[in-house]
Amino acid sequence: MKSKCFSFVLFLAIFGYSHTLGVEYLRKYKNHAVYHIHTENEKDVEFLSLIEKKLSTKFDYWNEPNNLNKYTDIMVKSEIRSLLEEVLNTLNFEYSILIEDVGNMIEKQMLLNSMINKDSGADEFDYGKYHTLDEISNWMNDTQKAYPKLVTIFNVSRSYEGRTINAMKISVSSSSKKPAIWFDGGIHAREWISPATVIYMTYSFLSKYSIDPDVTKILETFDIYVLPVFNVDGYEYTWTKDRLWRKTRSKTKVSGCFGADPNRNWDAHFCENGASKDPCDDTYCGIKAFSEIEVKLVADFLLKNNDTIVSYINFHSYSQLWMSPWGYTNKKPKDFQVQDNGSVAALNALSKLFGTKYEHGNIASTIYVASGSSVDWTYDTANILYSYAVELRDQGKHGFLLPPEQIIPSGLETFEAIKGLAFYIQTQLANKRF
């Protein structure tokens, strides 16, 4: 009897989410696969690029050729898989298949998410579930009502499609000006664990204030700015049209190609290495620096408030990395050691909870060269010393399709990291006049 009841519930869940999302959304990546390819050196990377051209296709780079583990993750369509494998074997590339059927994994993630209880109100908001843009907006409003003395919601930006982009400020009243920490999620639309983790950490700060001595001390020392979803148009699109969309949704000069990479659009060595000038590429930098209104207005806010903001943290997925500038070059900035010590403090705290291992270093040397990034700009132009780009769970098993059961563990361990970093920054500021 229990088995039949469960099967019926499962049927209703499948029917419900299939009906809501539509067949096209669910079939878009049917039989697509993600390959984990060993790219030992520049020659291997060049060969991979040549293979892409010879196959007359565009690989979707889930994890670009990088300096840390010498592997590249690419998603390919079903019709070129056998040919790709033949070429890789001929050229003696070492590879494995991370995900056999991306479409099935998307369906599984959506199904698991849809089976989690529906929420109503801040107290019943399910932090172990991925949420739509509207649900996140309602959560923000409910949270402000639940913590009126701690939370202020403000309009920080707007999107190309006209959506309001709201952020939150968590602040304990003080007689003196306090330094502030900013963190945001969802700059790349498909990285759902990023907003989910940011939301969980926000809840943790608020629910533990006056109860947990460490949290209380942090909030009495710092103001916290939170932008749960940076790229709102792109994020909405991942829920309605294309689960793996990355960029913004602005029009480009090429028909059928939309958006720019909002983490290549900052005025920091704009569109140099690690960014593309092709509007159809996922790393398209945009027609000019700050062409994307979402990026420009957030940058304006950060610059206007750089007298108080001492740390900027930009959350991504995946790979488990905690990185500091520079992204545009392998060279390290003059403040690298101070920044990297902050990464170490964060990761020491993070690993204590579940033993999760992250790597750290500057962006270009740890993952890959990326010009026009938020972190390079916040450090170099806004003078925010403790600027970090963080790649959350996992290391490739699920990639961008992390099951909802991992949201709370990610939130818990990353919250510990933020606390560790906050105490490190507090120590660094202790002997300076703020």
N, C-alpha and C positions, 0 to 999 in steps of 0.2 A: 504493500500500500504506500509506504514511504517513497519507494522508488518511482511509482506512478505519479505521486504528487510532485516529486522533484522534477520529473520529466515534463509535467504539465507547466510548472513554473518556468522551466528552461525554455519551453516552446513559446510561452508568452513573452519572455524576455527577448528571444531571437526575433519573433515577429514584430515586437514593439520597436526595437532599435533598427531593424531592417526597413520597416515602414517609414520611420522618422528620417533616416539618412538617405534612403534611396539606393537602388541597385547599382547605379553607376559609381557612386562613392565607394561601395564595398568591393566592386570588381576591378577598380582602376589598376590595382597592383597584383592582381591574381597571377600566380606563378612567377612573379618577379623574385629574384634571389639576391642576397647580399654575399659578396665574396670578400674574403680576408686574404689579401695578397702581400707576400713578402717583397718589399721594395728596399733592398739593401743600400742602394746608392742612387746618385743622380741619373746614372745610365738606366737603371731599372725604371725610374720614374718617367724618363723620356720614352722608353720602350712602351710603357703603359699608355702614354699619351698617343704614341704612334698607333698602337693597337686600336684605340678609340677611333682614330681617324680612318684607319683601314676598314673597320667594321661599319663605318658610316653611321655612327650612333653617338649619343652623349651619355657618358656614365654619370650616375648620380653619386657624387662622392659623399658618403656618410662620414668618413674619416679620411682626410686628405693625407698624402705622403708626409710623414712627419719625422722629426729628429729623435724621438724618444724610443719607440719600439720598432721602427722600420717596417711598419705595416700600413697598408692602404685598404680601406673598406669601400667597396663600390656596389651600388645596386644596378642590376641589369635586367632587361626585359627577357621574357621566357624564350623568345624566338632566336636570340643570339647566344644563349647559354652554351650549347654544344660547341659552337664555333669558337667562342671565347676560351673554353676549356682546352680545345684542340691547340689553339695558339699558345696559351699559357704552358701547356705541356711541352710543346715543340721548343719553346724558349727556355725551358727548365725553370719556370717560376714556381716557387713554393706557394701553395694556396690551400685554403679550406673554405667551406661554405658555412657562414654564420647563420643565415636564415634561408631555408629552402623555399618558403612561400610567404612573401611579405604580405600579400593579400589576406592569407589565412591568419597571420599574426595580428593584422589590423582588426579583423573581425573578432578575434579572441579578446584583444584589449577592449574593444568597444562592448562586447558581450559581458565581460567581467565587470566593466564599469557600470553598465546599465542594470546589473543585478544588485548593486549596492543600494541601500535604502534611500528613498527620496528625502531631501532635507526641507526643513521649513523653519527659518529663523536662525539667528547666529548661534544659539546654544545647540541646535540640532544639525548644523552644517557638518557634513561628513568630510573630515580632513583626509580620509583615506580613499578619496574618489577624485577623478578628474572632472573639472567643471567648465561649463560653457561661459562665454563672456558675460552674458546676462546674469548667470548665477553668481559669478565673481563680483559683479557690480552690486548685486543685492546683498552679498556677504559684506562688502565694504560698508554699505549703508547701515546694515544691522549691527556691525561691529562698532561703528561710531556711536550708535544709540546705546549699545551695551556698555561702552567705556567712554562716556562723554567728557570726562575730565582728563583723559589720556590721548584721545584720538581726534585729529582734525583731518577732514577730507578736503583736498584742493585740486583744482584743475591745473595740471602741469603742461598739457599739450593737447593737440587734436590730430586726427588722422586725415589722410588723403580722402577717404570716403566720408568724412564729416563726423566721425565718432569722437566723443569727448574722452580724453585720457586723464583719468583721475589718479592721484597718488594719495598716500596717507602720511601723516606726521604723528609719531608717538612721542609725546613730550610730558614729562613731569614738571610741574611748575617750579621755577627757580628764581632766585633774586639776581642771578648773574647769567650772562650768556654762556651757553654750553656748546661744546664741539658736537658735530653731528656725523652719523654714519648713514650712507645711502646704499640701498641694494634694490636691484630690479630683476625681473624675470621676463621671459617670453620675448626677447628681442628677435630671436629666430622662432618663427611661429610653430614649427613642428616639435619643438623641444618641450613637450607638455610637463615633464617633471620639474622644469624650472619654475613656472608660476605656482605649481602645486607645493613645491618646497618653500618658496617665498611666503605663501599664504600660511603654511603650517608654522613657520618661524615667527610670523607676525602674531599669530594666535598664542604661541608660547611666551613671547614677551609680555603680552597683555594679561594672560591668565595666571602667570607666575609672579607678576609684580606684587610686592609686599608680602609674598609667601616664600619665594626662593631668594635667599640673601644675595646670590650672585647676580640674578636678574635685576633685583632692586638696586643694587649698586651700579650696574651698567646704566639703567634708565635714569638714575639720579646724576650720572656723569655725562651721558650722551643723549641727544635727541636722535631719533631714528626716522629716516625717510624710507618709505616703501612704495615702489611702483610694481604692482603684481604682474601686469601685462603691458609691456612696452609697445609691441607691434600688434595693436588691437585688430586692424583689418586682416592681417595675415592669420592671426589666431582664430578669428571668426571663420575664415576661409577653410581652415583645417577641420573645422567641425561641420561644415556644410558641403564642401566641394572636393577638397584634396587634403587628406590627412598628412601628407608629407610636404606641404608647401612651406617654404622657408622665408621668403622675402616679404616686402611690403606689397601693396596692391596698386601702386601708382601706374599710370600709363607711360609707355616708353615710345621711342621713335620707330620701333619694330612692331608691326601688327602681330597680335597674338602673344607677345611677350610682355609680361607685367612685372612691375616692382623692382626695387633695388635691395641689396643686402644692407640692412640698417646698421650692421656692424662693420661695414666697409665705407660708410658714408660720412664719417667724421673728418674734420679738417686737420688731419694728422698724417702727413705724408700721403695725401689722398691719391688713391688709385695707382700706387706704385706696385711693388711685388706683392703677390698674394691676393690680388683683386683683379677683377675682369672688367673690360670695357664693352663686353658683349651683353646687351640687354637681356638676352635669353639665358645667360649663365646664372647659377645660384649665387655666385660671388660678385655679381655686377655691382659696381661701386656707385652708380648713379651718374647723371649728366654733369653734376658738379658736387663739391663738398656741401653737405647740408641741404641737398636738393629735396630730401625727404622731410616733410614738415614735422613728423613725429620726432625725428632726431634733432632737428634745429631747435625746437622749443624746449626739449629736455636739456639740451646743451646750454641754452640761454638761462634756464633756471639754475643749473649747476654753477655757471659762471657768476651769476648774480649773488649766489649764496656761498661762494668759495671762501668767504671769511670765516665760515663756521664748519663747512663740510670738510672733514679730514680723511674720510675713507669712502671710496666708491667701489661697489662689488657688483659685477655683471654676471648673472648666472646663466649657464648653458647646459647642454648635455650633448654628447656623452664622452667618457674616457677617464674620469676620476683624476682631474688635474686642478691644481691651485696655482695660478700664474700671475705674474706681474709684468710691467713693461720691460723691454720694448717688444712690440709685435712686428714692426716694420723692418727690423734688422736683428741679426743675431747678437749685435753688440749690446752690452748691458749698460743701463744708465748709472750715473754717479751714486744714486741712492739705492742701487739694487740690493745691497746686503741688508739694509734696514728693511726694505720691502720683503725680501725673501725670508728674513727672520720672522716677519709677521705671518708668512705662509706656513712656516714651521710650527709656530705657536698654534695656528688654527688647526693644522693637521694632526698635531700631537693630541689635541683635545678630541678631534673627530674620531680618530682611530681607537680611542679608549672604549667607545660604546659597543661597537660590533666588530672591531678589528678591520674595518674597511681601509684599504690602502690607496692613498693618492700619491701622485708625484708632484713635484713643485719646481719652479724655475721661471725664467722669463719666457714669454709667449713664443717667440720665434725659435728659441732653442729647445723648447719643451714639446711643442706640438707642430707648428709650421709658421712660416712668415705670413703675416696678415697686416696689410697697411690700411689706414683709415679706420682703425678700431676705436671703440669708446674709451678703452683703458689708456691707450697712448695719449688721447686728447685730454682726458681728465687729469692725467699726471703732468703733461707737458704744458698745456694751455691754462687749465683751471687750477693748476698747482695743488692738486689733491694727491698728497704723497702716497697714501696707502690705497692705491688703485689696483684692483684685481679682476681677472677673468677666471671664472670657476666652471669647470666641466664636471657635472654631477654624474651619478650612476648611469649606466653600468660601464663595462669595458667591451661591450659589443654583442653579448649574447642576445639582448633584445634591442640594443641601439636606441632609437628614438621611440620605441614602442614598449617602454618599461611597463610591466603590469601594475595595476593600481595597488596591489598588496605591498609594493616597495615605496609608496609615497611617504608613509609615516616613518619608516626606518630612515629614509633619506632626509626627511624633515628633522628628525631627532638628532642624527649625527651632524648635520650641517648647522643646526642650532648650537650644538656644542662647539663647533668650529668658530662660529661668529662670536660666541662668548670668549673663547680663547684669544681671538684676534682683538676683541674690544679691550680685554685686560692688558694685552701687549701694547696697544696704542695708548692706553691710559698711562702706562709706565713711561712710554716714550715722551708723552706730553707733560709728565709730572714736573720736570725741571724747566719747563718753558712757560712763558707767560702766554696765556691764550686770550 
